[in-house]
Each structure stands twice: as C-alpha cells, then as structure tokens.
Amino acid sequence: MAEKISGSVDAFVEAMNNKAKDLHLSNTHFDNPHGLESANHYTTARDMTIMAKELLKHERILEFTSIYEDYLKKPDGSSVWLVNTNRLVRFYEGVDGLKTGFTNEAGYCITTTAKRGDMRLLSVVMNAETSDLRSKDTVSMLNYGFNTYKLDILLSKDKDVGEVNIEKGNITTTKLYTLDDVTILKKVSDESEEYTFNLIVDKLNAPLKNGSSVGHLEVIDSDNNIIKEVDIIIKEEIKKASILDLFTRLFETITSGIPI
C-alpha cells in the first residue's frame, strides 16, 4: 500500500510524519508503515487519541472495524476464517473499533471507540501484559466514561443557524451551518444550564466553495463566559455573478421602487 500510494516506503513514511506534524503530534515519529519495533518509531496515548479522532472523520472506517468475524475467499475457492483481535466489538455494547497491536517492547495495546446514544468515547491502553488485561482496562475506562458523563447537543450541524448576504455571487444569500454538532460534555449529575450564541461571520465575496469556513460561533454560558468556539461553514458552491445576473438584479431594484 505504501508503494502504491507514495511510490516507495520511504516516501510514504515521510508523508506519515508530515501528517503527524499537521496534527501537532509532538511525541510521535514513524519509522515504517507497519508499526513493528524500530529505534525511531514511537507514539503516546495522547497522540494515538488524536490520530483516532482524525480517522473517525472518515465514518466508513467503522463499517470495517466493527466486523467481528468474516471469511476471506482465496483464489482456489477455499476460505480462511478471520476473527477481529478486538474482542470488545462483540462483547461490549457500543464498541465499533478501532485498532489492536502487539510488540515485545510496547506490549498489548488497543485504541478503542464506543458509542452509546449521542456520545462517542475513545480510550487508549498501552503496554498491557496480556490481551485480556488490555480489554479489562478498556472496559473499566469506558464504563467510567459512560456512567459519569453525558453529552448535550446544543445545535445540530444539519440545522442552519442563520443566513448571510453574498457580494457579487450568482445567488445573493446562503444559509450558515456549524462544522460539527455543538455539544457540551457534562457530568450526569450536573443540572441543565442555559447557553446563548454569538454568530461572527466574515464579509463574503464570491466565488466560494461548498464547505468553506466563513466565520465562527461562540457558545456563552450563564456567567457570560465564552466556553467554546465552532467553525461556521456554507453548504453550497457559490459562483461569481454573471453580467446577466447583475443586470437582472439592477432591473428588479429599479422596478421595485427601492432606492439604489
């Protein structure tokens, strides 16, 4: 795969390390694409969590990591039975990924994700003595997370939060959306709280691509503190207005009696 994508293993490893820099993985360095022991190949639990969050942006990955067992068909017509080394996929409610690993130096490792309701958790276990112990530690952390915390969705990314004018575009206005759901992580025992929102949007000039970031939304708590900022995007491509578009608008303005 490394040779197919980058032309050589070395070029692929360079791309891996460049991606690590982009993600600000300050304690990660790749020496190879397969993860086996090497003097300059290392990472941390924190960095693995960041990598897992990035991977989860590609939601189809869970279609594969959630499979517990399947058969691999060989060219001669026979089959090989494959079983997921992440047994929690089958035995823990909500687990649908992500990756197990083992080397003599790193021990038994696992990066796990599980979702219940609207809340998804990530856990990382490294250097466990056995595969059973890495699963046991993972279950303990996931149980703590699901039993202690809840996720309140304040705004859905699928619902628009306003509208903005477009200068010199083929359309004059477009709706605004948050890049992700606006959520607040709280303890289960916490009481509900009221939040307000402050929408800050740039002056927009065409052309603009679908998915362009055009500002941000501030989430403000009851003490008037800004506790979160979320990117604001548009969900359509906006082209420059043609001469005909501009002429038509001018004509409509004149005939409507509205002063120019």
C-alpha positions as CSV (number, residue, x, y, z in Angstrom):
1,M,0.0,0.0,0.0
2,A,2.9,2.4,0.9
3,E,4.5,1.8,-2.5
4,K,1.1,2.1,-4.3
5,I,0.3,5.4,-2.7
6,S,3.7,7.2,-2.5
7,G,5.9,5.3,-4.9
8,S,8.2,3.9,-2.2
9,V,8.1,3.0,1.5
10,D,10.4,5.9,2.4
11,A,8.2,8.4,0.7
12,F,5.2,7.1,2.4
13,V,6.8,7.2,5.8
14,E,7.8,10.9,5.1
15,A,4.1,11.6,4.3
16,M,3.1,9.9,7.6
17,N,5.5,12.2,9.6
18,N,4.3,15.2,7.7
19,K,0.7,14.3,8.7
20,A,1.8,13.9,12.3
21,K,3.2,17.5,12.2
22,D,-0.1,18.7,10.7
23,L,-2.0,17.1,13.6
24,H,0.5,18.5,16.2
25,L,1.6,15.1,17.4
26,S,4.5,16.3,19.4
27,N,5.5,12.9,20.7
28,T,5.1,10.7,17.6
29,H,7.6,9.7,14.9
30,F,7.1,7.0,12.3
31,D,10.0,4.8,11.0
32,N,7.9,2.4,9.0
33,P,4.3,1.9,7.8
34,H,3.7,-1.4,9.6
35,G,4.3,-0.5,13.2
36,L,6.8,-3.1,14.2
37,E,9.7,-2.2,16.5
38,S,12.2,0.3,15.3
39,A,14.6,2.6,17.2
40,N,12.9,5.8,16.0
41,H,9.3,4.6,15.8
42,Y,7.2,5.8,18.8
43,T,4.0,7.5,19.9
44,T,2.0,8.2,23.1
45,A,-1.6,7.5,24.3
46,R,-2.5,11.2,23.8
47,D,-1.2,11.2,20.2
48,M,-3.0,7.9,19.5
49,T,-6.2,9.6,20.6
50,I,-5.7,12.5,18.2
51,M,-5.0,10.1,15.4
52,A,-8.1,8.1,16.2
53,K,-10.2,11.3,16.2
54,E,-8.9,12.2,12.8
55,L,-9.6,8.7,11.5
56,L,-13.1,8.8,12.7
57,K,-13.8,11.7,10.4
58,H,-13.9,9.0,7.7
59,E,-17.0,7.3,9.0
60,R,-16.9,4.3,6.7
61,I,-13.9,3.0,8.6
62,L,-16.3,1.8,11.3
63,E,-18.0,-0.4,8.7
64,F,-14.9,-2.5,8.7
65,T,-13.5,-2.2,12.3
66,S,-16.9,-3.2,13.7
67,I,-16.8,-6.6,12.0
68,Y,-16.1,-9.4,14.5
69,E,-15.6,-12.3,12.1
70,D,-15.7,-13.0,8.4
71,Y,-14.3,-15.3,5.7
72,L,-11.5,-14.4,3.3
73,K,-12.1,-16.1,0.0
74,K,-8.9,-17.4,-1.7
75,P,-8.3,-17.8,-5.4
76,D,-8.6,-21.6,-5.3
77,G,-12.1,-21.2,-3.8
78,S,-11.3,-22.1,-0.2
79,S,-11.8,-19.7,2.7
80,V,-9.9,-18.5,5.7
81,W,-11.8,-17.6,8.8
82,L,-10.7,-14.3,10.3
83,V,-11.6,-13.1,13.8
84,N,-11.2,-9.5,15.0
85,T,-8.5,-9.3,17.6
86,N,-10.6,-6.6,19.3
87,R,-13.0,-8.9,21.1
88,L,-14.8,-5.9,22.6
89,V,-16.5,-5.4,19.2
90,R,-18.6,-8.5,20.1
91,F,-18.7,-8.4,23.9
92,Y,-19.1,-4.7,24.9
93,E,-22.2,-2.6,23.9
94,G,-21.3,0.2,21.5
95,V,-17.7,-0.8,20.6
96,D,-17.1,-0.5,16.8
97,G,-13.3,-0.1,16.6
98,L,-10.5,0.7,16.3
99,K,-7.1,-1.0,16.4
100,T,-5.2,-3.6,18.4
101,G,-1.4,-4.1,18.4
102,F,1.4,-6.0,20.0
103,T,5.2,-5.9,20.0
104,N,7.6,-7.1,22.7
105,E,8.5,-3.5,23.6
106,A,5.1,-2.0,23.5
107,G,3.2,-5.0,25.0
108,Y,-0.5,-5.4,24.2
109,C,-2.1,-2.2,23.0
110,I,-5.5,-1.1,21.9
111,T,-7.2,2.0,20.8
112,T,-11.0,1.6,21.3
113,T,-14.0,3.7,20.3
114,A,-17.5,3.1,21.5
115,K,-20.8,5.0,21.0
116,R,-24.0,5.0,23.1
117,G,-26.7,7.4,22.2
118,D,-25.1,10.6,21.0
119,M,-21.8,10.2,22.9
120,R,-18.7,8.6,21.5
121,L,-15.7,7.8,23.7
122,L,-12.1,6.9,22.9
123,S,-9.7,5.0,25.1
124,V,-6.1,4.0,24.7
125,V,-4.3,1.2,26.6
126,M,-0.6,0.5,26.1
127,N,1.9,-2.0,27.5
128,A,-0.7,-4.4,29.0
129,E,0.8,-7.8,29.9
130,T,-1.9,-9.8,28.1
131,S,-4.7,-9.2,25.6
132,D,-7.2,-10.0,28.4
133,L,-5.8,-7.2,30.6
134,R,-5.9,-4.6,27.8
135,S,-9.6,-5.5,27.3
136,K,-10.2,-5.3,31.1
137,D,-8.6,-1.9,31.4
138,T,-10.5,-0.6,28.3
139,V,-13.9,-1.8,29.8
140,S,-13.0,0.0,33.1
141,M,-12.4,3.3,31.3
142,L,-15.4,3.0,29.0
143,N,-17.7,2.1,32.0
144,Y,-16.4,5.2,33.8
145,G,-17.0,7.5,30.9
146,F,-20.5,6.3,30.1
147,N,-21.6,6.1,33.7
148,T,-20.1,9.5,34.7
149,Y,-20.6,11.8,31.7
150,K,-23.3,12.8,29.2
151,L,-23.3,14.8,26.0
152,D,-25.8,17.6,25.5
153,I,-26.3,18.6,21.8
154,L,-27.0,22.3,21.8
155,L,-27.1,22.7,18.0
156,S,-27.1,20.1,15.2
157,K,-24.8,20.6,12.3
158,D,-27.7,19.7,10.0
159,K,-29.7,22.7,11.1
160,D,-28.9,26.2,9.8
161,V,-28.0,28.9,12.3
162,G,-28.7,31.9,10.1
163,E,-28.3,33.5,6.7
164,V,-25.7,35.8,5.2
165,N,-25.5,38.1,2.2
166,I,-23.1,37.3,-0.7
167,E,-21.4,40.1,-2.6
168,K,-21.3,39.6,-6.4
169,G,-22.4,36.0,-6.3
170,N,-24.8,34.1,-8.6
171,I,-27.0,33.9,-5.5
172,T,-27.5,36.8,-3.0
173,T,-27.8,34.8,0.2
174,T,-26.7,31.5,1.7
175,K,-27.5,29.6,4.9
176,L,-24.9,29.0,7.6
177,Y,-24.2,25.8,9.4
178,T,-21.8,24.7,12.2
179,L,-19.0,22.4,11.0
180,D,-19.8,19.9,13.7
181,D,-22.6,19.4,16.2
182,V,-22.3,22.0,19.0
183,T,-22.0,19.8,22.1
184,I,-21.3,20.2,25.8
185,L,-19.8,17.4,27.9
186,K,-21.2,17.3,31.4
187,K,-21.3,15.0,34.4
188,V,-24.5,13.0,34.6
189,S,-25.2,14.7,38.0
190,D,-24.9,18.2,36.6
191,E,-28.0,20.3,36.3
192,S,-29.2,21.7,33.0
193,E,-27.8,25.2,32.0
194,E,-28.9,27.8,29.5
195,Y,-26.5,28.9,26.8
196,T,-26.5,31.7,24.3
197,F,-24.8,32.0,21.0
198,N,-22.9,34.8,19.2
199,L,-22.5,34.4,15.4
200,I,-19.4,36.1,13.9
201,V,-19.3,35.9,10.1
202,D,-16.9,37.3,7.6
203,K,-17.9,39.6,4.7
204,L,-18.4,37.1,1.9
205,N,-17.4,37.6,-1.7
206,A,-18.0,35.1,-4.5
207,P,-16.7,32.7,-5.5
208,L,-16.9,30.3,-2.5
209,K,-16.6,26.5,-2.4
210,N,-19.0,24.2,-0.7
211,G,-17.8,23.6,2.8
212,S,-15.9,26.9,3.0
213,S,-15.3,28.2,6.6
214,V,-16.8,31.7,6.8
215,G,-16.7,32.5,10.5
216,H,-17.3,31.0,13.9
217,L,-20.0,30.6,16.6
218,E,-19.3,31.5,20.2
219,V,-21.1,29.5,22.9
220,I,-21.7,31.6,26.0
221,D,-22.6,30.2,29.4
222,S,-24.9,31.7,32.1
223,D,-21.9,33.6,33.6
224,N,-21.3,35.3,30.2
225,N,-18.1,33.2,29.6
226,I,-17.2,32.0,26.1
227,I,-16.8,28.3,26.7
228,K,-16.5,27.1,23.1
229,E,-16.0,28.3,19.5
230,V,-17.2,26.3,16.5
231,D,-16.4,27.0,12.8
232,I,-19.2,28.2,10.6
233,I,-19.4,26.8,7.0
234,I,-21.6,27.1,4.0
235,K,-23.1,24.0,2.2
236,E,-23.2,25.1,-1.4
237,E,-20.9,26.3,-4.1
238,I,-21.3,30.0,-4.9
239,K,-20.1,31.2,-8.3
240,K,-19.4,34.8,-9.4
241,A,-22.4,36.6,-10.7
242,S,-22.6,36.9,-14.5
243,I,-23.3,40.2,-16.2
244,L,-26.9,39.0,-16.8
245,D,-27.3,38.3,-13.1
246,L,-26.1,41.8,-12.1
247,F,-28.3,43.4,-14.8
248,T,-31.4,41.5,-13.7
249,R,-30.9,42.5,-10.1
250,L,-30.4,46.1,-11.0
251,F,-33.6,46.0,-13.1
252,E,-35.6,44.4,-10.3
253,T,-34.3,47.0,-7.8
254,I,-35.3,49.9,-10.2
255,T,-38.8,48.4,-10.9
256,S,-39.4,47.7,-7.2
257,G,-39.0,51.4,-6.4
258,I,-36.3,50.7,-3.8
259,P,-33.6,53.5,-3.9
260,I,-30.3,52.2,-5.3
